[in-house]
Amino acid sequence: MNSQEIAELAMWTARAIYDAFKADGVNLPATDENLIATFVQRMLEDWQRGIIVDEKHMLALAGEFEKNNKKLSPEVMHVLKVFVAKFPEFVAENSNAVKI
């Protein structure tokens, strides 16, 4: 994936999560959607750069996001935790991806 594809995938993922919350009656602010997209983009970029994106790396990234964004909603924190749990599986399944 190139940088543009990563950004588009991150935004698409954030929009899908945003829409899922909305379907369940939870309206997230646009800033939450942007934070989710930024987090997903960062994980994808790290993975494409060859950084080992394991639970330890992702927990550190989630902690960095929490520290830098003091007003993270509980919903966004939940999303970050889900990504921490699921992203390493995605990496394992897609380990032959083209690097940027």
URHU-V817009 format. One record per backbone hydrogen bond with DSSP energy under -1.0 kcal/mol. CO is the residue of the C=O (numbers start at 1). NH is the residue of the N-H. E is the energy in kcal/mol with one decimal. If there is no record, write none. Layout:
# URHU-V817009
CO_NH_E / CO_NH_E
This chain:
# URHU-V817009
2_6_-2.4 / 3_7_-2.3 / 4_8_-2.5 / 5_9_-2.7 / 6_10_-2.6 / 7_11_-2.3 / 8_12_-2.7 / 9_13_-2.7 / 10_14_-2.4 / 11_15_-2.6 / 12_16_-2.5 / 13_17_-2.3 / 14_18_-2.9 / 15_19_-2.9 / 16_20_-2.0 / 17_21_-2.4 / 18_22_-2.3 / 19_23_-2.5 / 20_24_-1.2 / 21_26_-2.9 / 22_25_-1.8 / 29_32_-1.0 / 29_33_-1.4 / 30_34_-2.3 / 31_35_-2.2 / 32_36_-2.4 / 33_37_-2.3 / 34_38_-2.5 / 35_39_-2.4 / 36_40_-2.7 / 37_41_-2.7 / 38_42_-2.4 / 39_43_-2.2 / 40_44_-2.5 / 41_45_-2.8 / 42_46_-2.6 / 43_47_-2.5 / 44_48_-2.7 / 45_49_-1.7 / 46_51_-2.3 / 47_50_-1.6 / 52_54_-1.4 / 54_58_-2.5 / 55_59_-2.7 / 56_60_-2.0 / 57_61_-2.1 / 58_62_-2.9 / 59_63_-2.5 / 60_64_-2.2 / 61_65_-2.4 / 62_66_-2.5 / 63_67_-2.5 / 64_68_-2.5 / 65_69_-1.5 / 69_72_-1.4 / 73_77_-2.2 / 74_78_-2.1 / 75_79_-2.3 / 76_80_-2.7 / 77_81_-2.1 / 78_82_-2.2 / 79_83_-2.4 / 80_84_-2.3 / 81_85_-1.8 / 82_86_-2.3 / 83_87_-3.0 / 86_90_-1.5 / 87_91_-2.6 / 88_92_-2.3 / 89_93_-2.2 / 90_94_-1.5 / 94_97_-1.5
